[in-house]
Amino acid sequence: MSKIEELLKQQQEIAAAIQAEYAKSREAAEKGEALAQYALGIIYYKGQGVPQNFAEAGRCFKLAAAQGNLDAQIDLAGMYEQAQGVAKDAAEAVRLYQLAVAQGSAVAHGRLGRLFESGQGVKQDYQEAIRLYKWAAQHGDAEAHFAMGCVYENHHGVEQDNAEAVRWYKLAANLGHSEALIRMGRLLEQGKGVKQDYAEAMRCFMVLASKGHAPAQIQVGTLYDQGMGVKQDYIEAKKWFSLAAAQNEAAAQTKMGLIYANGKGVPQNYAEAIRWYKLAAAQDNASAMSNLGFMFEHGLGVEIDEAQALQFFNKAARKGDPYAIKNCEIIEARIAARQPPSP
């Protein structure tokens, strides 16, 4: 048997096993078994052996949740938050999380805390959010550790304390929370409320960047580009920006545009810069749109076109880009000055 035939046989066996599990779960679910109803809901939610169907997943979760199935209560609450297969209903999400909290779920404590913090489906209450986060954190929930870091960074119900935020982010990161590493790295990089430490920031970013995490790859590229904590290396910066840009990250595409526009580690190439800017601008990246405006205003890689430049600056300005706002005013004043006086 060839390798291809062997792989095809394995796929057929897996497909047959999935269908058998689906049939078994469906039969048990129809008999009212909560665990089977939840299992069937997962099959529909993930599209395992059947077409993905959020509405059917929600129906199954509702049946299981009504019988007190903890996982069904949590997953159904998440569906109500995200409007997946059911109408968005934050209040219903709160109710379901409360049922799961009563069963001692750390995940539910953390998620309910998030709703109290944001005031979705319930009156905003930072202190209640913190209480729920701390309970979940004490029971090992990584997301709750991360949430506590955000509480201190954003001073929600507490005095802003970035050192304390870093402490919580580090605890979350040790539990495998990716975003916590990014947040911790940025605070260490900026030195806001904590001792600035580029080397430690780079370590945080590199852990994720080496695993293909695009935002972390952008951060690593930025540190190499600016020579912060490492020797300035445009080639290395481009390598990391390229990896993130290949994942369609608009910020990385903008960085690639800047590399070619400024000739950092590569021959200056305005046409290539514009190509990258346009990719990012298509995703509504304000910096890319502003940079395109600059290219058209000054005729870099394109013919000078003030109207096109103003169009890009206006788009970026509507997103709050200060450079674009200023340039809109300059170009509009320049155009107005060329207009003949009214008779």
N, C-alpha and C positions, 0 to 999 in steps of 0.2 A: 504494500500500500504506500502510495506516494505521500509526501508531507501535506500536500494540498488536500488529498482525499482524507487523510487522517484528521485535518482541521475541520473539514466539512462534516465528518462523522461526529466530531465533538460538538459542533454547533447544533446539529440535529438532535443530539442527545440532550443538550442543554435546553433547547426549545421544547422538547417532549417533556422534560422535567418541569419546566415552567407551566406548561399547559396542564400537567397533572396536578400541580400545586394550586393552580387557578381553579380547576374543577373541584378539588377537595375543599378549598376555602369557600367557594360559592355555595356548595352543598351545605356545609356547616353553618354558613352565614344565614342561609334561608331557614335554618332550624332555630335561629335566634342566638347563636353562640357569639358573644361579644368579641372574643379574641379573633375569631374567624372573620367577623364583620370588619374589624380593624385591619386584619391582614389583607382582606379583599380590597379595602380602601387604599392601602399602600400600593397594591398591584395596579389599580386604576390611576392613582396619583402619579406613579412613576412610568406608567405605560409598559409594564413588564409582561410581555407576551400578549398584550391586548393594546388597542389604541389608547393613548393617554386621554383620560376623561375626568377632569376636575369635578364636574357636576356629580358624576357617579361616585367618585371618591368621597365627596362631601356627604352624599346620602349614606354611604356605608359608615363614615365616621360618626354621623349623627346617631345612627342606631347603636353603635358601640358606646359612644359618649353617654347616651341616655341610660346605659346600664352601668355607668361608672368607670368605664375603661379610661385609665389615666392618659395613655398615649393618644387616644382618640380625642380626648378633651383638648389636649395641647395642640395637636395638629389641626383640629377643626378651628380652634381659636386663631391660629396662624392664617388659615384660609379666609376667615372673616376679616382679619387685618388687611390682607392683600387682595381681597375680592377675587379669590380663585374658586370658580365654580359656584360661588354664593355671592349675594350682594354684600358690599363692604358694610360692616357693622361693628364698630369698635366697642360699643356697649356689650354686644353679645360675646365679643372676644374677652372682655373683662370678666363677664359672668363665667365663662368656661375656664379661664385661668384661675379664677377664685375657687372653682370646684377642684381643680388640680392642686392648688395651693393647700386646700384642706386635706389633701392626701399626702402632703409633705414633699411635693415635687420641687426640687431646686430650680429646674428650668422654668417652671411656671412662676415661681417667686420672682425670678429675674425679669421675665417678660411682662409680668403684671407691674413690676416696678417701672419698666420702660413706659408703660401707658400712663402711670401716675406722673412720671416725670414730664411727659409731653402733653398731658391733659387730654388724651384721646379716649373717649368713651367713659370718662370719669373726671371729676374736678381735679385740676392740677394740684399736686401735693408733693413737693420735693422731699419733705421729711418722711412721708410714707414710702416714697420711692427708695430713699436711702435705707430705710429699715428692711425693705424687701430685698434690696441688693445685698446688704450685709448678711442676711440670713442665707441667701443663695450662695454667696461667696464662702461662708463658713462651711457650706456643704459641698464645696469643690467646683462650683459652676464658673467656668472661665469667662463666660459672657458677663456675669455679674461683677467679676473683678475688673473687667474692661469698663463696664458702666460706671463703677466707682471712680476709676481714673478720669473718665469724662466729666463726672460730677465735680471733681476738684479742679479740673482744667477750665471748665465752663462756669464755675462758681454757682452751681444750682443748689441752693439751700445751704451752702457752706462758703467760707471765705476762699477765694481763689488761692490755690496752693499747688504750683506745678511740681514741686518736689514730692508732695504726697501723690499727685497724679502719676508721676514716674514710678513711684513705689507700687501703686496698684497695677499700672501697665506691665511692670516687670513680673508681677505675680501672675497676671493673665497670660503673658508671653510664655512663662514657664509651663503653663497648662496648654500651650499650643495655639494661643489666639494670635492670628497673623496681624490684624489691624492694630493690636496693642503694641507690637514691635515697631510698626510704622509711626504711631503716635509718640512712643517713647523716643525713637530716633530723632524725630523732628524737634522735640523739646530739647534734647541734648545738643542737637545741631545749632539751634537758635540761642541756647543759653538763657531761656526765659524762666526765671525763678529757680533755675538749677545751674550748676556749674557747667559751662560750655565744654563739651567733650566730643570733638569730631571723630576721634578714633572709636569711641563706644557707639556713636551714632552710625558710623560705617558698619560696625559689627552687626548692629540691629538690622540695617537695611540689607546687608549681604546675606544674612541667613535666609531671607525670603527671595532676594534677587536670584540667588543661585538655584532656587526651585522654580523659577519662571514667573514670579510675582511681578507684574508689570509696574505698579506704582513704586515698588521697592527698587526696581531696575532704574527708574527715572531718578530716584534719590541718589543711587550710587553714581549714575552718570553725572549728576549735578555736582557732587563732591569732587569727582575727577576733573570736571570742566572748570571748576572754580579753584581747585587746588586747596580744598579745605580738609585738613587732616591727612591728606595724601599729597604726593607730588603731582602738580598739575600735569594732566595727560589727556590731550584732546582725542587721541586715537582710542584710548580706553573709554573715555566718555561716550564717543560715538558708538562704540561696541554695545554699551548698555542701553543707550537711547534706541539703537536699531532693534534690539531685542524687544523692547517695549512697544516700539512703533509697529513692529510686525504683528503685534496683538491688537492693532488698531486703537492704541491709546493716543488720543488727540494731543495731550500734553507732550508726549514723546515725539510725535510727528512735528509739532512746532519746534521742539529742540533740534530736530534734524534739519529743519529749515534754517534755523539760526546758524548751525554749523556750516552749511553750504553758503549762506549769505555772507558770513564773516570769514570764510576760509580757514576754519579752525581744524587743523590736522588733515585737511583735504584742499585741493585746489578750489578757489572761490568759484562758485557756479550758481549764478542767480536763477537760471532756469530750473535747476534742481531744487533750489530753495523754494521757489514759487510752487513747484509740484507738491512739496511736502506741506507748505502752508495751506494749499487748497484742500488737501486731504483732511487736515485738522479743521479748517474753516467749515467744511461740509458737516462737521459734527458740532458746529456752533462754538468753537473755541475762540474766545474773545481776543487772545493774544495773537493767534494766527490771522484773524481778520484784520487786526490793527497793523500787523506786519505786512500784509498784502496791500493795505492802503498806502503804507510807506513806499513799497516797491513801485506802485503805480504812480504815486505822487512824484517820485524822483526818476522814473524811467529805468529801473534796475531790472534787466532781463525782459522788459516789456517797453512799449512806447509810453511816454508820459501821457497819463489820462486822469485829469483831475476829477472828472465825473465818477470814474470807476473808483478812484481813491476815496472820494467822499462817501461813496456807497459802502465801501468796506469799513471806513472809520465810523460811519453812522451805526452800522450793525454792531460793531464792537462797543461803541459808546452806549448803546441801549443796554448792554450787559455790564455797564459801569466801569469800563476800562478808562482810567484817567488820561492816559496818553492819547487815546482815540478821541476823547471829549475835547481835549485841547486842540488837536489837529483839525477836528471838524470846525471849530471856531476860526482857526487860522485860514483854512481853505475857503470857508464861506465868506470871510471878510475880504479875502483876495479876489474872489469872484465878484463880490459886490462892488469893489473898488474899480473894477474894469467896466462896469455897467455905465452907459452914457447917462448923464443927469436928466432928470425928468423935465420936459419943457414947461 
